[in-house]
Amino acid sequence: EGRLVESGGGLVQPGGSLRLSCAASGISVSSYDMSWVRQAPGKGLEWVSTIRSSGRTFYATSVKDRFICSRDIATNTLYLQLNSLSTEDTAMYFCQTTSGTPRGQGTQVTVSS
């Protein structure tokens, strides 16, 4: 079934940056489409970004040109670089995959001055 473990979240000021990681085990990050989704307090899940097995990336309009999704095949890790953060980006961030592996516990990103 595999396992996904997110990390890298934290408290950051508006305009700051963070890099989130998603360590995968039991599946290969290059064999499936991998995505980042987020859930803000009191709201539903929002799709953020996808990296296809081909390596092509896609972004939600709200994060395009600010966030960068990538993967490291050697370490079997998915990344999300968050730049120019705003309070609107405050949420729990999860990675997920088309392999059927359950989402991890998520990593909290809080943007506040």
C-alpha positions, 0 to 999 in steps of 0.5 A: 500500500505504501506510506507518505510522510509530510514535513517541513511546515511551520510558522512564517511571516508574509512574504516568506518561504518554506519547503515541504517534503513528502517522503514516500515508502512502498511506492515510487514517486516517479511511477505515479502522479503525485499531488499536493492538496491543502485544507485551510481551517473550516474549509474543504480540501483544495488542490494545489499542485500535481507532478505527473509520472512524466514529470510535467507539473500543474498548479492551481491558479492561486499558487502558480508562479509562487509554488514549485513542485518537484521530486527527487527520485534518488530519495523517493521524495516529493517537494513543494517550495512555497514562496511569497507566502500570504495569510491565505496560504495558511493550511494543513498541507498533504501529499497524495498519489494515484497509487491508492496510498493513503494521505499522510498526517499532513504538515501545518503551514501558518503564515502570520506576522 
